[in-house]
Amino acid sequence: FQGAGQVGGSRGRGTRRGTGRGIPPRQGGARRKRGNPVKRFFGCSGWIVLALVISLVLFVFWTDSRLSRTDALPPGNASSGSGTNWLLVGSDSRQGLSEEDQAELGTGGDVGIGRTDTIMLLHIPRSGTAQLVSIPRDSYVNVPGFGSDKINAAFTYGGPQLLAQTVEEATGVGIDHYAEIGMGGLANVVDSVGGVEICVEEAITDPLAGIDLAAGCQDLKGADALGYVRTRATAQGDLDRVQRQREFFAALLDKITSPATLINPFRAISLINNTSKSFMVNEDDHVWHLARVALAMSSGVDTETVPVGGFMDTNVGNVVLWDEAGAQELFSSMQ
């Protein structure tokens, strides 16, 4: 028994020496292989997914770098209340257009960047439906430093910053973001999405805007779309025009956010390229802010014009007078 015990003890000691606590030794001293963290997180196609994510991020920042920027908001501008407010401007700028482009688009000669015929306030609430409000360009307001004048004169006198200051003082609405697009930019964006369907209420012929449109629903391409939002050749002139501009802007954003645009790589890339190089924004604005506008309006938007109380002849020409009570009620809902 003693010998057997020694043998058994010897085996037991040998086992303890070889394995520590009865665990078989690893063959050849091999170490456990660490898994690839990217592969563990994303799966077998982890590197492909990671490459796509990096490419998307780089593309977004490249697009953002192509936006033109300006100091558009006045120092110490009023803070917005419930939600976010955009000042949207369509300028008469012909910058970037050749003489052939100007002839094709019916824009006439170069007037620089000194005028704007489209002024809109977009209010995006924290919850609920966005509001898009047109401000007639001939609205009679106080332009800081220049006295009573048409509201678009502020853009002529002091560019985006004075226009933003004038709009804030006249409406009491604090402006958070600014976006401006010129004539050529608008036409390019429209062509990028293959045109926009608009239902023209009555036939419009306007040689100055370069359009001859029949009544009825139709796809408007760049040149006709530009003429449609510029023309005043209808019964109520500028009041009809601001209504068409709101209608067109909403239809354009609906087309931009449609699956037919977003899942078509050729159309989507062309759209992003033309949009990024066509817009002028405030210094602190970025392409993801513009994307927020499209997203907010894709679920619907309430559109209206500042309530008009009448017209008056002044030393700056015939002007639009606001209905003070109606205008105050409207702008209070955006504060």
Secondary structure, DSSP 8 states (H G I E B T S, - for coil): -HHHHHHHHHHHHHHHHHHSSS----GGG-------HHHHHH-TTHHHHHHHHHHHHHHHHHHHHTSEEE--S-TT-----SSEEEEEEEE---TT--HHHHHHHT--S--TT--EEEEEEEEE-SSS-EEEEE--TTBEEEETTTEEEETTHHHHHHHHHHHHHHHHHHH-----EEEEE-HHHHHHHHHHTT-EEEEESS-EEETTTTEEE-SEEEEE-HHHHHHHHH---STTTHHHHHHHHHHHHHHHHHHHTSHHHHT-HHHHHHHHHHHHHHEEEETT--HHHHHHHHHHHHT-EEEEE--EEEEEEETTEEEEEE-HHHHHHHHHTT-
